[in-house]
Amino acid sequence: MEKTRILVTGGTGYIGSHTVVELINAGYEPIIIDNLSNSNIDVLEGIKAITGVAPIFENIDCKDYTSLDRFFEKYPDIKAIINFAASKAVGESVEKPLLYYRNNLLSLINLVELMRKYKIDNFVFSSSCTVYGQADELPVTENTPIKPATSPYGSTKQMSETILSDSVNAYPNMKCILLRYFNPIGAHPSAEIGELPNGIPNNLLPYVTQTAAGIRERLRVFGNDYDTPDGSCIRDYINVVDLAKAHVNAVQRLVEQKNKKSIEIFNLGTGRGVSVLEIIRTFEKATGVNVPYEIAPRRDGDITQVWADSSLANTELGWKAETSLEETLLSAWNWEMRLKEKREAASK
Ligand code: WQD
């Protein structure tokens, strides 16, 4: 029987690649397009090593309307799109706002226009808890008021959600699910795929694993004078494989027309807030590896604390984060060790 084809833009990226694996496991045929601006084509080997399937891959930039149009001509039977293709470094977005607006918004607008042209109804969007800013009340629900973004990256996520909401209202048959991720961490348990930060990591976990591996001298904890139990910031860290599985549930909901509204929003988190210092302690306990760190000044733009109420995703998507923090941190460490093996093999 023909498998249902799902387009995964940004599918060689961190969350995209883990989602491709789970789509294959669920019996779908994911097709990846990616411009490889922030990922590596070797990811395809990792996906094949895990699933036995080498997904179709096209090196396309979603900002290039003509190439994207040709893609849809070539693959007319796509049933849904999951859009990961976007720039995502908060700090970089402050330095290069136009790069973020052009990349994240033009890519999205091209995709929505071509969905209409090729009569594709189903769209899953990679959004972020960053749209909430520092919420007044915690945990955050999907009805928590949106606050003015604190970075161009955050603005592009808010604007993207508005573009999709207006598009769904204007274009009959279009159905959309916005997935607001909290903090994705960890790697596939096989250590065949994981996070591949370019250069010095912005995010906490890759910096922790690179420090533990001796690549970085020490971790800077950006502030321990916040109004939290141990003074360091609190986030809701979600296992990347658990997060990937939520995308399969979202695609199923749309393809099987189980959605209750033309646009639905779901928070994807564990419901548990964890501090930076707790992450360090838990990582050391889970791996037995020491993480040298120092307390550094606060980082501009950081909010004090956020964690999710994901009960809507639990009930409507039939999804729940299941992997423990310890297991997730260990998977991140195993992936860092695998990267070290790959680097050493490449240098021989
Ligand atoms: C987490 C905590 C830092 C690095 C952002 C985006 C979100 C998503 C993930 C893209 C904070 C602290 C970090 C370090 C530290 N975007 N930290 N030392 O800022 O919560 O979320 O990235 O995927 O949309 O908003 O994630 O991992 O950068 O920081 O102390 O070297 O770790 O201050 O409290 P953040 P993060």
Boltz pocket constraint, residues with backbone or C-beta under 6 A from the ligand:
constraints:
  - pocket:
      binder: B
      contacts: [[A, 88], [A, 89], [A, 90], [A, 128], [A, 129], [A, 130], [A, 181], [A, 182], [A, 183], [A, 184], [A, 201], [A, 202], [A, 203], [A, 204], [A, 205], [A, 207], [A, 219], [A, 220], [A, 221], [A, 222], [A, 223], [A, 233], [A, 234], [A, 235], [A, 276], [A, 299], [A, 302], [A, 303], [A, 304]]
      max_distance: 6.0
